Amino acid sequence: MKSLATIWSIIEASRSMPAMILVTSATPDDDAIGVAQGLVNASKNAGHCTGFLALGGAFDAHAPAASLALPDESSCAGFDELLHTWRATYDVIIVEIPQLLTHNLGAHVARTADGVIVAVRTNRSVQLADRELSALLKQLGAALLGVVATPPVVIGIVGDALTRSLRARRSFPVPAAS
């Protein structure tokens, strides 16, 4: 993801490099995990010792970073304790929470993070969850570092058939107005 390398260079150029970056989304299909893993790679390529915490529960075990899921995902104290330990170990910590609004630790992590990156699918319209996420981040005073547009979801044969159908409909001549 070339956009993540660009975002990473902007982050590094800032006056104070964030130690913890939250990557989140408003909906489960926005691919926050893919953005987080891309950001981890960009951080490691820049020479940073990087910790990766996937609170969404799913992460790539082959990601080039330390990964860990909290035993009790509802514990703010447990998260703070882990964060304190990790801050002594890593230059940068990437925390991934898909659907921030539905996660038990969402508001706490967003408030604690030095910066937030939001993943959004390119093929969907703005939803109520997007507006709620934006309002929550403003209310918490979260530092929004950027928004990353993720590729559309490929829906296979059904999607291909729908695309062909829509193209066919557009190819009919439009009757002239009388």
Secondary structure, 3 states (H helix, E strand, C coil): CHHHHHHHHHHHHCCCCCCEEEEEECCHHHCHHHHHHHHHHHHHHCCCCEEEEECCCCCCCCCCCEEECCCCCCCHHHHHHHHHHHHHHCCEEEEEECCHHHCCCHHHHHHHCCEEEEEEECCCCCCHHHHHHHHHHHHHCCCEEEEEEECCCCCHHHHHHHHHHHHHHHCCCCCCCC
